[in-house]
Amino acid sequence: MDRTTELLVLLHHGLDQLAPGLPESTLRAWSLCAPLPADPRVLDLGCGTGAQALVLAGRCGADVTAVDLAPALLATVRARAEAAGLADRVRTVEADLRALPFPDGAFDVIWSEGAIYLAGFDAGLKGWRRLLRPGGFIVVTELSWLVADPPTEAVDFWAAGYPAMRTVDGNVAAAERLGFRVVDVFTLPDAGWWAYYGPLRERLAPFLVQHPEDSDAVAVVEETSREIGCYERHGAAYGYVFYVLQG
Ligand SMILES: C[S@@+](CC[C@H](N)C(=O)[O-])C[C@H]1O[C@@H](n2cnc3c(N)ncnc32)[C@H](O)[C@@H]1O
């Protein structure tokens, strides 16, 4: 792990969610995945601290396999599941979402909020498809342009941060090209961004105090502030979009 990633991990340590998201939006996407068998088998990829795994197991009755590369995050997921009385419904697996160790057709639903970008939207969908039973669902959130002509500041920021970012139409076309039926597409509400950015922003000043004279920590804080500021000014131009797909 490089120093910047290490600092980002520290900055995010203990947050309940590691990306924009809202339980209400997770539930809305879940309601679109029908029909499903009783006790549906759900694979949550890039689960972080379990924000979605806990909702899927606790409120949707899913049997969740939560995958992440970071053992410390998986330990947090297990502790939160235990505390919520969901230990028997959430199991954790340390694995790379680009090379998953599960048999074909093992899941009814594959879920991934704020993490498919790590594989790439098309490569993720392509690689994960074999894990889905025929007619199963894939739900992902992906940072997407919402307007045809976004402001220059946002374009420049994301050209550096996420050059592969496409429009909603571009992602829908890609999913269809890969043979998925697009069940629905909807944008995460603004509140879902602030559920993540709010607590993160509160940590920035104390983080600098905890890392005195550390130019890497300053750079991480500045970049995070820039990201939040960009969303504050231009959040109407881009968003986290839910893509609910059927295989
Ligand atoms: C932006 S966070 C989203 C976490 C969670 N879904 C949420 O909304 O809070 C992305 C997660 O993917 C994990 N991750 C990064 N690279 C990964 C990989 N190659 N395979 C599996 N997980 C990975 C990170 O540890 C992190 O927990």
PDBQT file of the ligand as one rigid body, heavy atoms in Angstrom, charges set to zero:
ROOT
HETATM    1  C1  LIG A 301     -15.419   3.329  -2.058  1.00  0.00    +0.000 C 
HETATM    2  S1  LIG A 301     -15.382   1.932  -0.997  1.00  0.00    +0.000 S 
HETATM    3  C2  LIG A 301     -17.110   1.463  -0.963  1.00  0.00    +0.000 C 
HETATM    4  C3  LIG A 301     -17.425   0.597   0.226  1.00  0.00    +0.000 C 
HETATM    5  C4  LIG A 301     -18.902   0.299   0.496  1.00  0.00    +0.000 C 
HETATM    6  N1  LIG A 301     -19.562  -0.362  -0.602  1.00  0.00    +0.000 N 
HETATM    7  C5  LIG A 301     -19.628   1.550   0.925  1.00  0.00    +0.000 C 
HETATM    8  O1  LIG A 301     -20.451   2.048   0.134  1.00  0.00    +0.000 OA
HETATM    9  O2  LIG A 301     -19.377   2.015   2.022  1.00  0.00    +0.000 OA
HETATM   10  C6  LIG A 301     -14.620   0.680  -1.994  1.00  0.00    +0.000 C 
HETATM   11  C7  LIG A 301     -14.209  -0.580  -1.244  1.00  0.00    +0.000 C 
HETATM   12  O3  LIG A 301     -13.588  -1.485  -2.149  1.00  0.00    +0.000 OA
HETATM   13  C8  LIG A 301     -12.495  -2.113  -1.494  1.00  0.00    +0.000 C 
HETATM   14  N2  LIG A 301     -11.563  -2.558  -2.541  1.00  0.00    +0.000 N 
HETATM   15  C9  LIG A 301     -10.587  -1.839  -3.172  1.00  0.00    +0.000 A 
HETATM   16  N3  LIG A 301     -10.000  -2.589  -4.127  1.00  0.00    +0.000 NA
HETATM   17  C10 LIG A 301     -10.609  -3.808  -4.088  1.00  0.00    +0.000 A 
HETATM   18  C11 LIG A 301     -10.438  -5.016  -4.809  1.00  0.00    +0.000 A 
HETATM   19  N4  LIG A 301      -9.542  -5.104  -5.805  1.00  0.00    +0.000 N 
HETATM   20  N5  LIG A 301     -11.204  -6.078  -4.482  1.00  0.00    +0.000 NA
HETATM   21  C12 LIG A 301     -12.118  -6.009  -3.473  1.00  0.00    +0.000 A 
HETATM   22  N6  LIG A 301     -12.342  -4.880  -2.763  1.00  0.00    +0.000 NA
HETATM   23  C13 LIG A 301     -11.588  -3.793  -3.061  1.00  0.00    +0.000 A 
HETATM   24  C14 LIG A 301     -11.944  -1.070  -0.564  1.00  0.00    +0.000 C 
HETATM   25  O4  LIG A 301     -11.222  -1.677   0.508  1.00  0.00    +0.000 OA
HETATM   26  C15 LIG A 301     -13.233  -0.367  -0.101  1.00  0.00    +0.000 C 
HETATM   27  O5  LIG A 301     -13.739  -0.976   1.050  1.00  0.00    +0.000 OA
ENDROOT
TORSDOF 0
